Amino acid sequence: MMNIWKSFSHKGLVKYSKNTVWLLVEKVLRLTVGMYVGVLVIRYLGPEQFGILSYAISFVALFAPLATLGLNNIVIRELVNNENRQNELIGTSFFLRLFGALLIIGTLGFAVIFWSNEASITALVMLLACVNVPKSFNVVDTYFQSKILGRYSVAVNLVAFVIISSVKISLIAIEAPLIAFV
């Protein structure tokens, strides 16, 4: 029992606490701003267009696990245990995620032929599938998680989230079509 308390030295406890606070702040901000912007988008698109968008998002989400290949926790564990191999681990993880993203595009391209007979839905699904390619760079986030440096990851994620939310609000203001929201 005493070993547990020794592992939580004051310095370690402060580091973990700060990391947790950063992650919580990010989640709360994403939830509140995301809900507000989401409601604005839903109201703007209306039931029909939002239903089409939701269908396309759901269809892509069925295949999304192929993009990460379940690597997040494994890579974090390996980065913690093998600090001398971090470049190799991050590089390999990146290319595996990129391969997974390309696999999703190919799989969805094939699957959408059988499930959709509308060109507009096919276009939305394929565009959304391409979003997984830049997500391959999220491997940098696993590095920061392994080093318990959540503030850097949170800062980048929040900046990207604010930009995307601003773009969505701008699209509503200029009365953009559905494809622009994808």
C-alpha positions, -999 to 999 in steps of 0.1 A, spaced: 0 0 0 29 23 7 43 19 -28 11 34 -43 15 66 -23 52 69 -32 44 67 -69 21 98 -64 48 122 -54 38 158 -51 55 166 -85 38 137 -102 4 145 -87 6 181 -99 17 170 -134 -12 145 -137 -37 170 -122 -28 198 -146 -30 174 -175 -65 162 -164 -77 198 -160 -65 207 -195 -83 177 -209 -115 185 -190 -115 221 -201 -112 210 -237 -141 185 -234 -164 211 -217 -156 238 -243 -161 214 -272 -194 202 -257 -209 236 -252 -197 253 -283 -202 222 -304 -238 219 -292 -245 256 -300 -230 254 -335 -246 220 -341 -281 235 -333 -274 264 -357 -264 240 -385 -294 217 -379 -318 247 -380 -302 260 -411 -301 227 -430 -335 216 -421 -348 180 -416 -342 168 -452 -307 181 -458 -296 174 -422 -309 138 -426 -289 133 -457 -258 147 -439 -264 124 -409 -268 94 -432 -235 101 -449 -217 107 -416 -232 75 -401 -222 55 -432 -186 67 -430 -186 61 -392 -193 24 -397 -159 21 -414 -140 47 -393 -124 21 -369 -104 9 -399 -85 42 -400 -70 40 -365 -67 2 -365 -70 4 -327 -35 18 -324 -40 47 -300 -35 29 -267 -9 5 -280 13 33 -294 9 53 -262 20 23 -241 49 16 -264 60 52 -264 61 52 -226 79 18 -224 104 24 -253 114 61 -253 144 53 -275 122 40 -303 97 69 -304 105 81 -340 101 46 -353 68 41 -334 53 74 -344 64 69 -381 50 34 -382 18 44 -366 14 73 -390 18 51 -421 -5 25 -407 -32 51 -400 -27 65 -435 -31 31 -450 -62 26 -429 -76 59 -442 -69 49 -478 -85 15 -471 -116 33 -458 -118 54 -490 -115 22 -512 -140 2 -491 -165 30 -490 -161 35 -527 -170 -1 -533 -198 -2 -506 -215 30 -517 -221 15 -551 -243 -12 -536 -261 9 -510 -267 42 -526 -283 50 -559 -280 88 -556 -250 106 -569 -253 133 -543 -251 109 -514 -222 90 -530 -203 123 -533 -210 132 -497 -199 98 -484 -167 99 -505 -159 134 -494 -164 124 -457 -142 94 -462 -114 116 -473 -115 134 -439 -98 103 -424 -66 110 -444 -56 142 -424 -65 124 -392 -34 103 -397 -15 132 -383 -32 127 -349 -4 104 -342 14 135 -328 -14 136 -302 -4 101 -290 31 114 -284 19 142 -262 -4 119 -243 26 95 -237 45 124 -222 16 137 -202 16 170 -221 -21 174 -227 -20 212 -228 -2 212 -262 -27 187 -277 -56 206 -262 -44 240 -275 -40 226 -311 -74 208 -309 -92 239 -296 -77 262 -322 -88 237 -349 -122 234 -333 -127 272 -331 -117 275 -368 -141 248 -379 -169 262 -358 -163 297 -373 -164 282 -408 -197 265 -401 -212 298 -388 -198 316 -418 -214 290 -441 -247 296 -425 -243 334 -429 -236 331 -466 -263 305 -470 -240 278 -484 -253 245 -498 -251 211 -480 -219 200 -497 -200 230 -481 -208 216 -446 -191 183 -454 
